[in-house]
């Protein structure tokens, strides 16, 4: 299987219910916009671990004190589509 291109740091990814997991096997039920810090492979080839921030943490006035606020699994299809510019 060929590795798919993933979005880089600073990319905003929008995830809808069912496109992400807070932990393996548990479907997320809410909408989020996450600014990616990094993305990493997971044990499930359909998902990648994503570390990131909410858009409000990216404001200069916020000065978020932690390296990331989100640690979630996001569908690699969603990440690849975002990297290709096929998703807002």
Residue pairs with C-beta under 8 A, 6 or more apart in sequence:
1 45
4 76
4 79
4 80
4 83
5 80
5 83
5 84
6 39
6 48
6 76
6 79
6 80
6 83
7 13
7 36
7 39
7 79
7 82
7 83
8 36
8 83
9 36
9 37
9 38
10 35
10 36
11 35
11 36
11 82
11 83
12 33
12 34
12 35
12 36
12 55
13 33
13 34
13 36
13 50
13 52
13 74
13 78
13 79
13 82
13 87
14 31
14 32
14 33
14 82
14 87
14 88
15 28
15 31
15 32
15 33
15 34
15 72
15 74
15 75
15 78
16 31
17 27
17 28
17 29
17 30
17 31
18 27
18 28
18 29
19 28
19 74
19 75
19 78
20 27
20 28
20 32
20 72
20 73
20 74
20 75
20 78
21 27
21 28
21 47
21 72
21 73
22 28
22 72
22 73
23 73
24 42
24 43
24 44
24 47
24 73
28 72
32 54
32 70
33 54
33 55
34 50
34 52
34 53
34 54
34 70
34 72
34 74
35 52
35 53
35 54
35 55
35 57
35 58
36 50
36 51
36 52
37 51
37 52
37 53
37 67
37 68
38 50
38 51
38 68
39 48
39 49
39 50
39 51
39 74
39 79
40 48
40 49
40 50
40 51
41 48
41 49
42 48
42 49
42 73
44 73
45 76
46 75
46 76
46 77
47 73
47 74
47 75
47 76
48 73
48 74
48 76
48 79
49 71
49 72
49 73
50 70
50 71
50 72
50 73
50 74
50 79
51 67
51 68
51 70
51 71
52 68
52 69
52 70
53 64
53 68
53 69
53 70
54 69
54 70
56 62
57 64
57 69
78 87
81 87
